[in-house]
Amino acid sequence: MDKELIAMLICPVSHSELTFDRERNELKSSVSGLAYPIRDGIPVMLESEARVMSTEEKLGKAAPAP
């Protein structure tokens, strides 16, 4: 994902900055707790398409092992 593009995009819900999660191919907002998918190289910035992040993800911590 292009760093310049990421720098221009903001979360449509919280208007906060986003971080790129390369492993999940998502743009994440720790403020809103939403992760927006990237499909075919295009960020899908719709709240209805976003995944709700876990508390651990919001805090930047690894999820505990099951």
C-alpha positions in Angstrom: 0.0 0.0 0.0 1.3 3.4 -0.9 2.5 5.4 2.2 1.4 8.7 0.6 -2.1 7.4 0.0 -2.4 6.1 3.6 -1.2 9.5 4.8 -4.1 11.2 2.9 -6.8 8.8 4.1 -8.7 9.2 7.4 -11.3 7.0 9.2 -14.7 8.1 7.9 -16.2 7.5 11.4 -13.7 9.1 13.8 -11.8 11.3 11.3 -8.5 9.9 12.8 -5.4 8.6 11.0 -5.2 5.1 9.8 -2.4 2.5 10.0 -1.7 -0.2 7.4 -1.8 -3.8 8.6 0.2 -5.7 5.9 -0.6 -9.1 7.3 -4.4 -8.6 7.2 -4.3 -6.1 4.2 -6.4 -3.6 6.1 -6.4 0.0 7.2 -7.0 0.3 10.9 -8.3 3.1 13.1 -7.5 2.6 16.8 -9.8 5.5 17.7 -13.0 4.0 16.1 -11.8 0.4 16.5 -12.6 -0.4 12.9 -10.4 -2.1 10.2 -11.2 -1.3 6.6 -10.4 -4.0 4.0 -8.3 -3.4 0.9 -9.6 -5.2 -2.1 -7.7 -5.4 -5.4 -5.5 -2.6 -4.1 -8.4 -0.3 -3.3 -9.3 0.7 0.3 -13.0 0.1 1.0 -13.7 3.0 3.3 -17.3 2.1 4.2 -18.3 1.6 7.8 -20.6 -1.2 6.7 -17.7 -3.1 5.2 -15.3 -2.5 8.2 -14.4 -5.2 10.7 -14.7 -4.4 14.4 -11.3 -4.8 16.0 -10.7 -6.6 19.3 -9.7 -4.7 22.4 -6.2 -6.1 22.1 -5.9 -4.8 18.5 -7.1 -1.4 19.5 -4.5 -1.2 22.2 -1.8 -2.5 19.8 -1.3 -5.7 21.7 -1.2 -9.2 20.4 -4.3 -11.2 21.0 -3.9 -13.9 23.7 -3.5 -17.5 22.5 -6.6 -19.7 22.7 
